[in-house]
């Protein structure tokens, strides 16, 4: 079951808590083009809080081995739902969601790992 659009992006209170824990940037990476990501970011009020990063050809997702092949459903190669904590270019933590779940990649779960 898909999660609601916007559920995965930190809201203002999460953003402030993440910043207080030393987080410099929050990124949302999706296998979409820059135009879709920009529109989605505007719709969800992400400006200044979340960098909406389009991974159009899934190159980043493939490079970090976090892809989900949904070709059989007509969706092609997608990105898994995950949270990644990166400190000075070093991956410190990765949590990948089970299909349809939204537990380990939430802002609350990330805050607990910081």
NORWO-V685944 format. One line per field, one symbol per residue. phi: phi as a letter, one per 30 degrees, with the letter a starting at -180 (. if undefined). psi: psi as a letter, one per 20 degrees, with the letter a starting at -180 (. if undefined). burial: 1 if it has 9 or more other C-alpha atoms within 8 Angstrom, else 0. A space follows every 50 residues. Layout:
phi=???
psi=???
burial=???
This chain:
phi=.dddejdddddeddedddddcjddbccccbdbdddddddddddcideicb ddcdceciddeddchbcbdcedcicidbcddabbcbbhicdcabbcddei cbbdcdedddedcd
psi=pqrqpihippaghgggggghjjpgqpqopqnrrhgggggggghjkipigp ooopmgjkgghghjllqookghjjibprqrprppppoljpohppopqqpi qmgijrhggghhi.
burial=00100001110001101110000000010111110111001100010011 11111101001100011001000001111101111100001011111000 01011110111000
